[in-house]
């Protein structure tokens, strides 16, 4: 089983429901199990600023799916949830990115692992730091704590009161 970190984001419609539905879809994947899930963070958009703020989170999963098979399944989940392809860095119902897949390095036209923009994205590094601060980036040989220290991104990232964890939701009832 590979340990994989996924970034989830939404800034259209019911953002929290999109994140929860994406996580539920991931949980249904064959030979895939959800581990730790970060808090939900509200973040400024990056790139195209004239759009709604995002809800972002990071999930740790374990899976025997290959990186390419996992990517295909994640794209299917996005489509099932109504994601529309729009402009780059534009609004989206749901976005699910493979951030890390164990210590694997993949660089082909359809998939880049580690995710190519992770160094410049506080909205990814902050929730990743919450659940895996000691994870070491296989290319840069730095922990998530250190990557966050050197991140040039200055966008606002605020923890919300919302949770995606099924266990926490059950405990609140």
C-alpha positions as CSV (number, residue, x, y, z in Angstrom):
1,X,0.0,0.0,0.0
2,X,1.3,3.4,-0.9
3,X,0.8,6.4,1.3
4,X,-0.6,9.3,-0.7
5,X,-1.5,12.9,0.0
6,X,-4.3,14.5,-1.9
7,X,-5.3,18.2,-2.1
8,X,-9.0,19.0,-2.3
9,X,-10.4,22.4,-3.2
10,X,-13.7,24.0,-4.1
11,X,-15.0,27.6,-4.6
12,X,-18.3,27.1,-6.4
13,X,-21.7,26.2,-4.9
14,X,-21.7,24.4,-1.6
15,X,-18.0,24.2,-1.1
16,X,-18.1,22.0,2.0
17,X,-20.5,19.5,0.4
18,X,-18.2,19.2,-2.6
19,X,-15.3,18.4,-0.4
20,X,-17.2,15.9,1.6
21,X,-18.6,14.3,-1.5
22,X,-15.1,14.0,-3.0
23,X,-13.9,12.4,0.1
24,X,-16.8,10.0,0.1
25,X,-16.0,9.1,-3.5
26,X,-12.4,8.5,-2.7
27,X,-13.4,6.2,0.2
28,X,-15.3,4.0,-2.3
29,X,-12.3,3.4,-4.5
30,X,-11.2,-0.2,-4.7
31,X,-8.1,-1.0,-2.5
32,X,-8.1,2.6,-1.1
33,X,-8.4,3.7,2.5
34,X,-8.6,7.2,4.0
35,X,-6.3,8.0,6.9
36,X,-5.8,11.5,8.3
37,X,-7.8,14.4,7.0
38,X,-6.9,18.0,7.7
39,X,-9.1,20.8,8.9
40,X,-11.0,22.8,6.2
41,X,-9.3,26.1,5.4
42,X,-10.7,29.1,3.6
43,X,-8.2,30.6,1.2
44,X,-7.8,33.4,-1.2
45,X,-7.7,32.3,-4.9
46,X,-4.3,32.1,-6.5
47,X,-3.7,33.3,-10.0
48,X,-7.1,34.6,-11.0
49,X,-8.1,36.8,-8.1
50,X,-11.7,37.9,-9.2
51,X,-13.4,34.8,-7.9
52,X,-14.8,33.4,-4.6
53,X,-12.6,32.1,-1.9
54,X,-11.8,28.4,-1.8
55,X,-12.3,25.8,0.8
56,X,-9.2,23.5,0.9
57,X,-8.2,20.4,2.7
58,X,-5.6,17.6,2.5
59,X,-6.3,13.9,2.9
60,X,-3.9,11.1,3.5
61,X,-4.9,7.9,1.8
62,X,-3.4,4.5,1.4
63,X,-4.0,2.6,-1.9
64,X,-2.7,-0.1,-4.2
65,X,-3.9,1.8,-7.3
66,X,-1.1,3.0,-9.5
67,X,-0.6,6.8,-9.8
68,X,-2.1,6.8,-13.3
69,X,-5.1,4.6,-12.2
70,X,-5.6,6.9,-9.1
71,X,-5.5,10.0,-11.3
72,X,-8.1,8.5,-13.7
73,X,-10.4,7.7,-10.7
74,X,-10.0,11.1,-9.2
75,X,-10.9,12.8,-12.5
76,X,-13.9,10.5,-12.7
77,X,-15.0,11.6,-9.2
78,X,-14.6,15.3,-10.2
79,X,-16.7,14.8,-13.3
80,X,-19.4,12.8,-11.3
81,X,-19.6,15.8,-8.9
82,X,-20.2,18.2,-11.8
83,X,-16.8,19.7,-12.3
84,X,-16.7,21.8,-15.5
85,X,-13.5,22.5,-17.3
86,X,-13.0,26.3,-17.4
87,X,-10.1,28.7,-17.5
88,X,-6.8,27.8,-15.8
89,X,-6.9,28.8,-12.1
90,X,-10.6,29.7,-12.5
91,X,-13.5,28.7,-10.3
92,X,-14.2,25.0,-9.8
93,X,-16.8,22.9,-8.1
94,X,-14.1,20.4,-7.0
95,X,-10.4,19.9,-7.6
96,X,-8.6,16.8,-6.4
97,X,-4.8,16.8,-6.9
98,X,-2.2,14.1,-6.1
99,X,0.4,15.9,-4.0
100,X,2.6,13.0,-3.0
101,X,2.6,9.3,-3.7
102,X,5.0,7.8,-1.2
103,X,8.5,9.0,-2.3
104,X,7.7,8.4,-6.0
105,X,8.7,11.0,-8.6
106,X,6.6,11.1,-11.8
107,X,7.1,13.7,-14.5
108,X,5.1,13.0,-17.6
109,X,2.6,15.0,-19.7
110,X,-0.5,13.9,-17.7
111,X,0.9,13.6,-14.2
112,X,3.5,15.3,-12.1
113,X,4.4,14.0,-8.6
114,X,5.3,15.7,-6.4
115,X,2.7,18.3,-7.5
116,X,4.5,21.0,-9.5
117,X,3.1,24.0,-7.5
118,X,3.3,22.6,-4.0
119,X,6.3,24.8,-3.0
120,X,4.2,27.9,-3.9
121,X,0.9,27.0,-2.3
122,X,0.3,27.8,1.4
123,X,-3.3,26.5,1.0
124,X,-1.7,23.1,0.4
125,X,1.3,23.3,2.7
126,X,-0.7,24.5,5.8
127,X,-3.2,21.6,5.8
128,X,-0.5,19.1,4.9
129,X,1.6,20.4,7.8
130,X,-1.3,19.8,10.0
131,X,-1.4,16.0,9.2
132,X,2.1,15.2,8.1
133,X,4.6,17.8,9.2
134,X,7.5,15.4,9.1
135,X,6.9,14.0,5.6
136,X,10.0,14.7,3.5
137,X,9.6,15.9,-0.1
138,X,11.4,13.3,-2.2
139,X,12.8,15.9,-4.6
140,X,13.8,18.7,-2.3
141,X,14.7,16.5,0.7
142,X,12.9,19.0,3.0
143,X,10.1,18.3,5.5
144,X,6.7,19.9,5.1
145,X,7.5,22.1,8.0
146,X,10.6,23.4,6.2
147,X,8.8,23.8,2.8
148,X,6.2,25.9,4.6
149,X,8.9,28.1,6.1
150,X,10.4,28.8,2.7
151,X,7.0,29.2,0.8
152,X,6.9,32.6,-1.0
153,X,3.0,32.6,-1.1
154,X,1.4,35.4,1.0
155,X,-2.2,34.5,0.4
156,X,-4.5,34.3,3.4
157,X,-5.3,30.8,4.7
158,X,-7.8,30.6,7.6
159,X,-8.8,27.5,9.4
160,X,-12.6,27.1,9.5
161,X,-14.8,25.4,12.0
162,X,-15.7,22.7,9.5
163,X,-14.4,19.1,9.5
164,X,-14.4,16.4,6.8
165,X,-13.6,13.6,9.2
166,X,-16.4,11.1,9.5
167,X,-15.2,10.1,13.0
168,X,-15.4,13.7,14.2
169,X,-18.8,14.1,12.7
170,X,-20.1,11.0,14.4
171,X,-18.6,12.2,17.7
172,X,-20.6,15.4,17.5
173,X,-23.9,13.6,17.2
